[in-house]
């Protein structure tokens, strides 16, 4: 008699767009910056009082263009673009969902997903496959001056950030969420 909640409750009601927009930046930050998995993010949102399924969240992330991974044809396209730009003497940055990918990650993914045999490479050189349609992907020249530096800890934002700690994976996994809340206070 171990039926899942979804079988007992039926399909989940649809969530209004306004509700999604309230949590969009939190979802984006936790998913991309904090590198939270889909399962962890569903649990995190549930603890915040926003109950969604992983399928609903996956659909919304795709609709918003928030991606972490790319498929094999996209990596092959990136490989061709980088090689073409390298032949022109240009450096290349790859930006996915607003995040600049590390060169080591790009090299590894191209090695894993790139066209390995010489026949495939020659065929693609003669007639390259169409460019993938991915609005989340940008291949560009890096800025002349990198804007990567340490902010002074005396800045108000840095002070605030140091006092407010967002949950980590360990603290989230050990945190038990009590959904029974009465008048803003946990039920006893």
C-alpha positions in Angstrom: 0.0 0.0 0.0 2.9 2.3 -0.7 1.3 4.6 -3.2 3.0 7.8 -4.2 1.5 11.1 -3.4 1.0 12.0 -7.0 -1.2 8.9 -7.5 -3.4 9.8 -4.6 -3.6 13.5 -5.3 -4.0 13.4 -9.1 -2.3 15.8 -11.4 -0.8 19.0 -10.0 -2.6 22.2 -10.7 -0.9 24.5 -13.2 1.2 27.3 -11.8 0.5 30.9 -12.9 3.2 32.8 -14.7 3.3 35.4 -12.0 4.3 32.8 -9.4 7.1 31.5 -11.7 8.4 35.0 -12.2 8.6 35.6 -8.5 11.0 32.7 -8.2 12.8 33.0 -11.6 16.0 34.7 -10.3 16.2 32.4 -7.3 15.8 29.4 -9.5 18.4 30.7 -12.0 20.9 31.5 -9.2 20.5 28.2 -7.4 20.6 26.2 -10.7 23.4 27.9 -12.5 25.6 29.7 -9.9 25.2 27.3 -6.9 25.1 24.3 -9.3 22.1 22.8 -7.6 20.6 19.7 -9.2 17.0 19.6 -10.4 16.0 17.3 -7.5 17.7 19.6 -4.9 16.1 22.7 -6.5 12.6 21.1 -6.3 13.2 20.4 -2.6 14.6 23.9 -2.0 11.6 25.5 -3.6 9.3 23.3 -1.7 10.9 24.5 1.6 10.3 28.1 0.4 6.6 27.3 -0.1 6.7 27.0 -3.9 5.8 23.4 -4.7 6.6 22.2 -8.2 7.4 18.9 -9.9 10.7 18.3 -11.6 9.0 18.1 -14.9 7.4 21.5 -14.4 10.7 23.0 -13.4 12.5 21.4 -16.3 9.9 22.8 -18.7 10.2 26.3 -17.3 14.0 26.2 -17.3 14.0 25.3 -21.0 11.4 28.0 -21.7 13.5 30.6 -20.0 16.6 29.4 -21.8 18.4 28.3 -18.6 20.6 25.4 -19.5 23.6 23.7 -18.0 24.4 21.1 -20.7 24.6 21.0 -24.5 24.1 18.1 -26.9 26.8 16.5 -29.2 25.9 18.5 -32.4 26.1 21.8 -30.5 29.6 20.9 -29.2 30.7 19.9 -32.7 29.4 23.3 -33.9 31.4 25.0 -31.1 34.5 23.1 -32.1 34.1 24.2 -35.8 33.6 27.9 -34.7 36.6 27.9 -32.3 38.8 26.3 -35.0 37.6 28.8 -37.6 38.2 31.7 -35.2 41.6 30.3 -34.3 42.6 30.2 -38.0 41.7 33.9 -38.1 43.9 34.6 -35.1 41.0 35.3 -32.7 40.5 34.1 -29.1 37.1 32.6 -28.3 34.9 32.6 -25.3 31.8 30.4 -25.0 28.9 31.7 -22.9 26.0 29.4 -22.0 22.9 30.8 -20.2 24.9 33.9 -19.2 27.8 32.0 -17.7 31.3 32.0 -19.3 32.5 28.5 -19.6 36.1 27.7 -18.5 38.5 26.8 -21.3 39.3 23.5 -19.6 35.6 22.5 -19.6 35.3 23.6 -23.3 38.3 21.5 -24.3 37.1 18.5 -22.4 33.6 18.6 -23.9 34.9 19.1 -27.4 37.2 16.1 -26.9 34.3 14.0 -25.6 31.7 15.1 -28.2 33.8 16.3 -31.2 34.0 14.6 -34.5 36.8 12.0 -33.8 37.5 10.3 -37.2 39.1 12.1 -40.1 36.3 11.1 -42.5 33.6 12.9 -40.4 35.8 16.0 -40.1 36.4 16.1 -43.9 32.7 15.7 -44.6 31.8 18.5 -42.2 34.5 20.7 -43.7 33.0 20.3 -47.2 29.3 20.8 -46.1 29.0 21.7 -42.5 25.7 20.7 -40.8 23.3 23.6 -40.0 24.1 25.7 -36.9 22.1 24.7 -33.9 19.4 27.0 -32.8 20.3 27.8 -29.2 19.5 31.3 -27.9 21.3 30.5 -24.7 24.7 30.1 -26.5 27.1 32.8 -27.4 30.5 32.3 -29.1 32.4 35.6 -29.0 35.8 37.3 -28.6 36.7 37.7 -24.9 36.8 41.3 -23.6 40.2 43.0 -23.8 40.3 43.5 -20.1 38.9 40.7 -18.0 36.6 41.9 -15.2 37.5 39.2 -12.8 38.8 40.6 -9.5 38.1 40.5 -5.8 35.6 43.0 -4.5 36.6 44.7 -1.2 34.9 43.1 1.7 34.0 46.5 3.1 31.3 47.0 0.4 27.8 46.9 1.9 26.8 44.1 -0.5 29.7 42.0 0.5 29.0 42.5 4.2 25.3 41.5 3.6 26.3 38.5 1.6 28.7 37.4 4.3 25.9 37.6 6.9 23.3 35.9 4.8 24.3 32.4 3.9 22.4 30.5 1.2 21.9 26.8 1.9 24.6 24.5 0.7 24.0 20.9 -0.5 24.9 19.5 2.8 22.7 21.8 4.8 19.9 21.3 2.4 20.1 17.5 2.6 20.0 17.6 6.4 17.2 20.1 6.5 13.8 18.6 7.0 11.0 20.7 5.7 7.8 20.9 7.7 5.0 21.9 5.4 2.4 22.3 8.1 2.6 26.0 8.8 -0.1 27.9 10.6 -0.3 31.7 10.6 3.4 32.0 9.6 4.6 29.8 12.5 5.5 26.1 12.3 2.8 23.8 13.7 3.7 22.2 17.0 
